[in-house]
């Protein structure tokens, strides 16, 4: 029977879920789902000064929005200090770790001296073979790293990466107050949670030989590693706010669809032939590390926006109605307690989704359908709502009022009769009507707009436009 695949996403709650973290979570989730394995969520909150419950909630909210459901967790490292202490005591008892009494000032002086001499900035091992404690000093605990040979990391993306052990420090695994450090806690958690594959950003690669040595010192099997290439901005610098939003939930607020962001994130470093757009099921089916590139990926906001527009265009209008509703409420288009016919809303969205790149844009466009009145763009009003169009608008308003069968066919007949009478092209009537009904010069086809607005709202807006001339 083959071993169950178990992976984990282990963010530090010192900020919101960002693009890089979300991609790491996604690749872990896809690998687990592809292999019918388990996806574990672990919160690495040992940095008490910077970790907050607000950020933990924000990380979970971001993952929930992206629909990256964990099979186990969230587990918090701060709930597991007793477990870490047991492992630290075990390493000390077996001589694989030792107490270090060097003061921070002493260590700082040694670092400065090493820098002057051009030597490696690593602990010199002063307390490595100390046979008795130093009175009145609270020691840290250091891991006894081998100083000869090499540690080779077998990486599923990068291949074998070797590190000279003489370059590896006797790292601190417990601070003087007894709290454990990252390299110890991550190994213990992965052991306890039976993690088989560690999938994370390649900024962690330098920690991996140290962690490999701790696994082996504890007598546990080393998991397989896959270090994902970095995500960079267009200027090849590490992705930051100057390249655009980095927080996942900022994309929610800007009106992106979660599936579009998922699709974009997976293509930052992974490919499957020439295919650009994937369903979630396809991603689960196709995902493997063989198709993950070794080079850093460039974040392109324009490509993401294009992809989001594709998802909006291809989503059902009913689904988009549910997704856009919070934006309509937030901008005041839909008032608290106001009931909206969702079938009608879907009909309105049908006319707009091919021209909307985000839900925010869609909500703004829906405003002229939902609101009782529209605000006129002053330039458009001056150009199209004037004495040249007034008579045609009056005739259209009277004609629409008289129509009993309010269908697109009958409305089109009325338009044609008016433009024939006045010997003008359709645009000479359609554009003033568009401004009267929507407030501006950009909208779907005028017959579609009238069909969605309905007879009463159309006639009322025409009347208001005529009165404004």
C-alpha positions in Angstrom: 0.0 0.0 0.0 1.5 3.4 -1.0 2.1 6.1 1.5 -0.6 8.8 1.8 0.6 12.1 0.4 0.4 14.8 3.1 1.3 18.5 2.5 1.0 21.7 4.5 0.6 25.4 4.0 2.3 27.1 7.0 2.0 30.9 6.9 3.3 33.3 9.6 0.5 35.6 10.6 2.5 38.8 10.4 0.5 40.2 7.5 -2.3 39.4 5.1 -2.3 36.5 2.8 -0.3 37.8 -0.2 0.2 36.6 -3.8 3.3 34.5 -3.1 1.7 32.8 -0.1 -1.5 32.1 -2.0 0.4 30.5 -4.8 2.3 28.3 -2.3 -1.0 27.3 -0.7 -2.5 26.6 -4.2 0.4 24.3 -5.3 0.1 22.4 -2.0 -3.6 22.1 -2.4 -3.4 20.9 -6.0 -0.7 18.4 -5.2 -2.8 17.0 -2.4 -6.0 16.8 -4.5 -4.1 15.3 -7.5 -2.8 12.5 -5.3 -5.9 12.0 -3.2 -3.8 13.2 -0.2 -4.3 15.5 2.7 -3.8 19.3 2.8 -2.9 20.7 6.3 -3.1 24.3 7.4 -0.6 25.3 10.1 -0.2 28.8 11.5 3.4 29.5 12.5 2.7 32.2 15.1 5.8 31.9 17.3 6.8 35.5 16.5 4.7 36.9 19.3 5.5 40.5 18.6 4.3 40.5 15.0 1.7 37.7 14.9 -1.9 38.7 15.5 -5.3 37.1 15.5 -6.4 39.6 12.9 -3.8 38.3 10.5 -4.7 34.7 11.2 -8.4 35.5 10.4 -7.3 37.4 7.3 -5.3 34.4 6.1 -8.2 32.0 6.6 -10.6 34.5 5.0 -8.3 34.7 1.9 -8.0 30.9 1.6 -11.8 30.5 2.0 -12.4 33.1 -0.8 -10.0 31.1 -3.0 -11.8 27.9 -2.0 -8.6 26.2 -0.9 -10.1 24.0 1.8 -7.9 22.4 4.3 -8.4 18.8 5.4 -6.8 19.4 8.8 -6.2 22.5 10.9 -5.7 25.3 11.4 -3.1 24.3 13.9 -1.2 27.0 15.9 2.4 26.6 16.9 1.8 28.6 20.1 -0.5 25.7 21.3 2.4 23.2 20.9 5.2 24.6 23.0 5.2 21.6 25.4 5.7 19.3 22.4 8.7 21.4 21.2 10.3 21.4 24.6 10.2 17.6 24.7 12.1 17.3 21.4 14.6 20.0 22.5 15.3 18.1 25.8 15.7 14.9 23.8 18.3 16.4 21.5 20.2 17.8 24.5 20.1 14.5 26.4 21.5 12.7 23.4 24.3 15.2 22.9 22.9 16.4 19.6 22.3 19.9 21.0 24.0 21.9 23.7 23.5 24.9 26.0 25.3 28.1 24.8 26.0 30.9 27.4 27.5 33.5 25.1 25.9 36.9 25.5 24.4 38.8 22.6 27.2 41.5 23.0 29.9 38.8 22.8 28.3 37.3 19.7 28.0 40.7 18.1 31.7 41.4 18.7 32.6 38.1 17.2 30.5 38.8 14.1 32.1 42.2 13.6 35.6 40.6 13.9 34.7 37.8 11.4 33.5 40.5 9.0 36.8 42.4 9.4 38.8 39.2 8.6 36.4 38.2 5.7 35.4 35.0 7.5 32.0 33.3 7.4 29.5 34.8 9.9 28.9 31.7 12.0 29.1 30.7 15.6 32.7 29.7 16.6 31.6 26.8 18.8 32.9 28.2 22.1 30.2 26.4 24.2 30.0 23.3 22.0 32.0 21.1 24.3 31.4 23.0 27.6 31.1 20.4 30.4 29.4 22.6 33.1 26.9 25.4 33.1 27.8 29.1 33.6 26.1 30.4 36.8 23.7 33.2 36.5 23.3 33.1 32.7 20.1 31.8 31.0 21.5 29.8 28.0 20.1 29.3 24.5 20.1 25.8 23.0 22.1 25.2 19.9 21.9 22.3 17.5 25.2 20.5 17.0 25.6 20.7 13.2 28.2 18.3 11.5 31.2 20.3 10.3 32.4 17.9 7.7 31.0 16.5 4.4 27.9 17.8 2.6 24.1 17.9 3.1 22.3 17.3 -0.2 18.7 18.4 -0.6 16.8 16.3 -3.2 14.4 18.9 -4.7 11.5 17.9 -7.0 11.9 21.2 -8.9 15.6 22.2 -8.7 17.1 18.7 -8.6 19.9 17.9 -6.1 21.3 20.9 -4.3 24.4 20.4 -2.1 25.6 22.4 0.8 29.0 22.2 2.6 28.4 21.4 6.2 31.3 23.6 7.3 29.3 26.5 6.2 26.3 25.6 8.3 26.0 27.2 11.7 25.2 25.6 15.1 21.8 27.2 14.9 19.8 28.2 18.0 16.8 25.9 18.4 15.6 27.4 21.7 16.0 31.0 23.0 17.1 31.9 26.5 13.4 32.3 27.5 12.8 28.7 26.4 10.8 29.5 23.3 11.6 27.4 20.3 12.9 28.8 17.0 11.6 28.4 13.4 14.0 25.7 12.2 13.1 23.4 15.2 9.3 24.0 15.2 8.9 23.4 11.5 10.7 20.0 11.7 8.8 18.9 14.8 5.4 19.9 13.2 6.2 18.2 10.0 7.1 15.0 11.9 4.0 15.1 14.1 1.7 15.9 11.2 3.3 13.2 9.0 4.1 15.6 6.2 5.5 13.7 3.2 6.2 16.7 0.9 7.3 20.2 1.8 6.3 22.6 -0.9 7.3 26.2 -0.3 9.1 29.2 -1.8 12.7 28.9 -2.7 13.6 31.7 -0.2 13.4 28.8 2.3 16.0 26.7 0.5 18.9 27.8 2.7 17.0 26.6 5.7 16.5 23.1 4.2 20.0 21.6 4.9 19.7 22.7 8.6 16.2 21.2 8.9 17.4 18.0 7.1 20.1 17.6 9.8 17.5 18.0 12.6 15.2 15.4 11.0 18.1 12.9 10.9 19.2 13.8 14.4 15.7 13.0 15.6 15.7 9.7 13.7 12.9 10.6 11.3 12.6 10.2 7.5 13.3 13.4 5.7 10.3 14.6 3.6 10.6 15.3 -0.1 11.1 19.0 -0.9 9.8 21.2 -3.7 11.0 24.8 -3.7 9.0 27.1 -5.9 10.7 29.9 -7.8 10.0 33.4 -6.7 7.4 35.8 -8.1 9.0 39.1 -9.3 7.7 42.4 -10.5 8.2 43.6 -14.1 11.5 45.2 -13.0 12.7 41.8 -11.8 12.7 42.9 -8.2 10.9 40.9 -5.5 7.1 41.4 -5.8 6.0 44.4 -3.6 3.2 46.9 -3.3 4.8 49.1 -5.9 4.1 46.4 -8.5 0.4 46.5 -7.6 -1.7 44.9 -4.9 0.0 42.0 -3.1 -2.8 41.1 -0.7 -5.2 38.4 -2.0 -8.3 40.1 -0.5 -7.3 43.4 -2.2 -8.2 41.6 -5.4 -11.6 40.6 -4.0 -12.2 44.3 -3.2 -11.2 45.3 -6.8 -13.8 42.9 -8.2 -11.7 39.9 -9.3 -13.2 36.4 -9.4 -11.4 33.9 -7.2 -11.3 31.3 -10.0 -9.6 33.9 -12.3 -6.9 34.6 -9.6 -6.4 30.9 -9.0 -6.0 30.4 -12.8 -3.5 33.2 -12.9 -1.5 32.1 -9.9 -1.1 28.6 -11.1 0.4 29.9 -14.4 3.0 31.8 -12.4 5.6 29.0 -12.7 3.5 26.1 -14.0 2.3 25.2 -17.5 0.4 22.6 -19.4 1.1 22.8 -23.1 -0.3 26.1 -24.5 -3.5 26.1 -22.5 -4.1 29.4 -20.7 -7.6 29.0 -19.1 -8.3 26.0 -16.8 -11.2 24.8 -14.7 -10.4 23.8 -11.1 -11.0 20.1 -12.1 -8.5 20.4 -14.9 -5.9 21.9 -12.6 -6.3 19.0 -10.2 -6.1 16.5 -13.0 -3.0 17.9 -14.8 -0.9 19.3 -11.9 2.6 17.9 -11.4 6.0 19.2 -10.5 7.4 18.1 -13.8 5.7 21.2 -15.4 6.9 23.7 -12.7 9.7 25.9 -14.1 12.9 26.7 -12.3 13.1 30.3 -13.2 11.4 33.2 -11.3 7.9 34.2 -12.6 7.0 37.8 -13.6 3.7 39.1 -12.1 1.8 40.9 -14.9 -1.3 42.8 -13.6 -2.6 43.4 -17.2 -2.6 39.6 -17.9 -4.5 39.0 -14.7 -7.0 41.7 -15.7 -7.4 40.1 -19.1 -8.0 36.7 -17.6 -10.5 38.1 -15.1 -12.5 39.6 -18.0 -12.5 36.1 -19.7 -13.9 34.6 -16.5 -16.6 37.3 -16.2 -17.6 36.9 -19.9 -17.9 33.1 -19.5 -19.6 33.0 -16.1 -23.4 32.6 -15.9 -25.2 35.9 -15.4 -27.0 34.3 -12.4 -23.7 33.5 -10.7 -22.4 37.0 -11.5 -25.6 38.5 -10.0 -24.7 36.9 -6.6 -21.1 37.9 -6.8 -21.8 41.5 -7.7 -24.5 42.2 -5.1 -22.0 43.1 -2.3 -20.5 45.7 -4.6 -23.9 47.2 -5.4 -24.7 47.4 -1.7 -21.3 48.9 -0.8 -21.6 51.7 -3.4 -25.2 52.5 -2.4 -26.8 51.4 -5.7 -28.9 48.8 -3.8 -30.2 50.3 -0.6 -30.5 48.3 2.7 -33.7 46.2 2.6 -34.2 46.9 -1.1 -35.4 43.8 -3.0 -33.9 43.0 -6.4 -35.4 40.6 -8.8 -32.4 38.3 -9.4 -33.7 37.0 -12.7 -34.0 40.6 -13.9 -30.5 41.4 -12.6 -29.2 38.4 -14.6 -30.9 39.8 -17.7 -29.2 43.2 -17.1 -25.8 41.5 -16.6 -26.3 39.7 -19.9 -26.0 43.0 -21.6 -22.9 44.1 -19.7 -20.6 41.2 -18.9 -18.7 41.3 -22.2 -17.7 44.9 -21.5 -16.8 44.5 -17.8 -13.3 43.5 -16.7 -14.1 43.4 -13.0 -17.1 43.1 -10.7 -16.4 46.6 -9.7 -16.8 47.8 -13.3 -20.0 45.6 -13.6 -21.5 47.2 -10.5 -20.8 50.7 -11.8 -22.4 49.8 -15.1 -25.5 48.3 -13.4 -26.1 51.5 -11.6 -28.0 53.1 -14.4 -30.3 50.0 -14.7 -31.1 49.9 -10.9 -31.2 53.5 -9.9 -34.4 55.5 -10.2 -32.6 58.4 -11.9 -29.3 58.9 -13.6 -26.8 61.6 -13.4 -26.0 63.2 -16.7 -22.4 63.5 -17.9 -22.3 67.3 -18.6 -20.4 67.0 -21.8 -22.7 64.3 -23.1 -25.8 66.3 -22.0 -24.7 69.4 -23.8 -23.8 67.5 -27.0 -26.9 65.3 -27.3 -29.7 66.6 -25.1 -30.5 69.9 -26.9 -32.9 71.5 -29.4 -31.6 69.3 -32.2 -32.8 66.1 -30.5 -35.8 67.4 -28.4 -38.6 66.8 -31.0 -37.3 63.2 -31.7 -37.2 62.4 -27.9 -40.7 63.7 -27.4 -42.0 61.6 -30.3 -40.2 58.5 -29.0 -41.5 59.1 -25.4 -45.1 59.5 -26.7 -44.7 56.5 -29.0 -43.4 54.2 -26.3 -46.2 55.4 -24.0 -48.7 54.3 -26.6 -47.2 50.9 -27.3 -49.2 48.1 -25.7 -46.9 45.3 -26.9 -43.6 46.5 -25.4 -41.3 44.2 -27.4 -37.9 44.9 -29.0 -39.5 44.4 -32.4 -42.2 47.1 -31.8 -39.6 49.4 -30.2 -37.3 49.0 -33.3 -40.3 49.8 -35.6 -40.9 53.0 -33.6 -37.3 54.1 -33.9 -37.2 53.5 -37.6 -40.4 55.5 -38.2 -38.9 58.5 -36.3 -35.5 58.5 -38.1 -37.3 58.1 -41.5 -39.5 61.0 -40.7 -36.6 63.2 -39.7 -34.3 61.8 -42.5 -31.5 61.0 -40.1 -29.4 57.9 -39.3 -30.1 55.8 -36.3 -27.2 57.2 -34.3 -28.8 60.7 -34.4 -31.7 59.3 -32.3 -29.9 56.4 -30.4 -27.2 58.5 -28.9 -29.5 61.2 -27.3 -31.7 58.3 -26.0 -28.6 56.6 -24.6 -27.6 59.7 -22.7 -31.2 60.2 -21.5 -31.4 56.6 -20.2 -27.9 56.0 -18.9 -26.4 59.4 -18.3 -23.5 58.8 -20.7 -22.5 57.8 -24.2 -21.3 54.2 -23.5 -23.7 51.4 -23.0 -25.0 48.2 -24.6 -27.2 48.4 -27.7 -30.0 50.9 -27.1 -32.7 48.3 -27.7 -31.1 46.0 -25.1 -31.0 48.9 -22.6 -34.7 49.8 -23.2 -35.7 46.1 -22.9 -33.9 45.8 -19.5 -35.2 49.1 -18.1 -38.8 48.4 -19.1 -41.5 50.7 -20.2 -42.1 52.8 -17.1 -38.5 53.6 -16.3 -37.7 54.3 -19.9 -40.6 56.7 -20.4 -39.8 58.5 -17.1 -36.2 59.0 -18.0 -37.1 60.3 -21.4 -39.5 62.8 -19.8 -36.8 64.0 -17.4 -34.3 64.4 -20.2 -36.8 66.4 -22.2 -37.5 68.7 -19.2 -33.8 69.3 -18.8 -33.4 70.7 -22.3 
